[in-house]
Amino acid sequence: MKTSFALILAASTALVGCTRVIERPTPVASPAPNVISTPAIVEREKTTAPAAGATAAPACTWASQTYSSGATSCQDHATYKCNNGTWERQQAAPAC
């Protein structure tokens, strides 16, 4: 009985010695400079291409040629722009 008590006492003493907390000083960083930073804002237009097999914006046709939406064409000495399947005359554009 005395032997087991002595063994438990020795084990607990060893355990207490292993679990002590060692604190080390941490280096103190120098103060940061007085700089105010703002996040950069970037504006981008979202462009999405239609998926394969999907139908895009309606196309325009002139002189048996197909034009996509946004294309320009010279028709009867005036500039026209294709806008979702319809030709719109451009007033500010010079005659062609």
C-alpha positions, 0 to 999 in steps of 0.5 A: 500500500505504501508502495502504490501511494509513493508511486502515485505521488511520484507520478503526479509530481512528474505530471505537474512538472510537465504541465507548467506554463512557460511564458515568453515575451513577444516582440512588440511591433513598431506602430503602423504609419498613419495611412488611410487606404480605400478599396479600389472600385472597378466597374465592369460591364457584364457580358454573357455569351449565349450557351451553345445552341441558344438563340441570340438577339435577333439578327437583321438582314440587308441585301441577302446578308445577315447582320448581328445586333449592333452592326452598322450598314450603309443603305441608300447613302445613309448609315443604319444600325441593327437593333434587335432585328430592326434597322434604325437610321443613325441621324448623327452619322455622316452619309456614306 
